[in-house]
């Protein structure tokens, strides 16, 4: 995967006191583009793998809940 303006991602991470929904979405998209390789995305973003796995768990739960409501 090629990340354009990776320096900007580092800047956003350092300036963001808490993780925004937009950042989570971006990082989850990166995980998807890396075919689930959380370790690579953690290295690219500087985020802990435990944080990424937590976000993935939240996303998967939300998707399962949404499917049950249909």
C-alpha positions in Angstrom: 0.0 0.0 0.0 1.2 3.5 -0.8 0.3 6.2 1.8 0.4 9.6 0.3 1.5 12.4 2.6 2.4 9.9 5.4 4.1 12.9 7.2 0.7 14.5 7.4 -0.7 11.4 9.2 2.0 11.6 11.8 1.2 15.3 12.2 -2.5 14.6 12.7 -1.8 11.9 15.2 0.5 14.1 17.2 -2.0 17.0 17.2 -5.1 15.0 18.0 -5.6 14.7 21.7 -8.1 11.9 21.3 -8.8 9.7 18.3 -11.5 11.1 16.1 -14.0 9.1 14.2 -12.4 10.2 10.9 -9.0 9.0 12.1 -10.4 5.6 13.1 -12.1 5.3 9.7 -8.9 6.1 7.9 -6.9 3.6 10.0 -9.5 0.9 9.5 -9.4 1.5 5.8 -5.6 1.1 5.9 -6.1 -2.2 7.7 -8.5 -3.3 5.0 -6.1 -2.2 2.2 -3.3 -4.2 3.9 -5.6 -7.2 3.9 -5.9 -7.3 7.7 -2.2 -6.8 8.5 -2.6 -4.9 11.7 1.1 -5.0 12.5 2.0 -3.2 9.3 -0.6 -0.5 9.9 0.5 -0.1 13.5 4.1 0.5 12.2 2.9 2.9 9.6 0.7 5.0 12.0 2.6 4.6 15.3 -0.6 3.4 16.9 -0.5 0.4 19.3 -1.7 -2.9 17.9 -4.1 -3.2 20.8 -5.8 0.1 19.8 -6.2 -1.2 16.3 -7.6 -4.5 17.4 -10.0 -2.7 19.7 -11.2 -0.5 16.8 -11.6 -3.6 14.6 -13.7 -5.3 17.4 -15.9 -2.2 17.7 -16.4 -2.1 13.9 -17.2 -5.8 13.7 -19.7 -5.5 16.6 -21.4 -2.5 15.0 -21.7 -4.4 11.7 -23.2 -7.5 13.3 -25.6 -5.3 15.3 -26.7 -3.5 12.1 -27.3 -6.7 10.2 -29.5 -8.0 13.1 -31.7 -4.9 12.9 -32.4 -5.5 9.2 
